[in-house]
């Protein structure tokens, strides 16, 4: 099954589905990830490279995907901003973020977009915790499981939600979501993901979860313990800003139209 065949076939349900890949040092895994995308699923695949130090850009170009190389490293959130703007520019009705490191299973892509196509959600989250023992089966480090559970519990309390996981990198958005939520005001680092979750509540965008499995292995990208601690503290700060905003004590630009 060739990558070009996957990209060129018409998307289903007459919706233009675009896959975006925020990439950093993914030369060893991007080919396998692309090969696992269901045939005919997406109208286009866009890879945004955040100034990788390996051969991610030439490898991705050889595989036939659209490549946008950043001239400088801007961070995970900044990479996503480029991804979503490029997808909207290219007429996407649904945008799916798929990491090119092979950690998230591309076979789940149809399930990720179906709630959006059915009009049930404007955003979907791929949750590793919907299936009992899912994180452990995928090799997720224990400290990440504990941190994920703690942060998700705090966020659910503040946001008034009941999600099983709010720290997944497998996400899909409708065009309406990305044109409504001011994601360009968000951080350029990892806390972008927490900000956009809070924005989904601030702008009353329905979200659904889809069960997914992940794989942790040497080539897969992963944050360090220090990065995880900083991310956790920043996530708690986002929740505080959301609470202050909704209580009208201190308005925040990321939650304003």
Secondary structure, 3 states (H helix, E strand, C coil): CCHHHHHHCCCHHHCCEEEEEEECCCCCCHHHHHHCCCCCCCCEEEEEECCCCCCHHHHHHHCCCEEEECCCCCCHHHHHHHHHHHHHHCCCCEEEECCCCCCECHHHHHHHHHHHHCCCCCEEEEECCCCCCHHHHCCCCHHHHHHHHHHHHHHHHHHCCCCCCCCCCCEEEEHHHHHHCCHHHCCCCCCHHHHHHHHHHHCCCCEEEEECCECCCCCCCCCCHHHHHHHHHHHHHHHHHHHHHHCCCCCCHHHCC
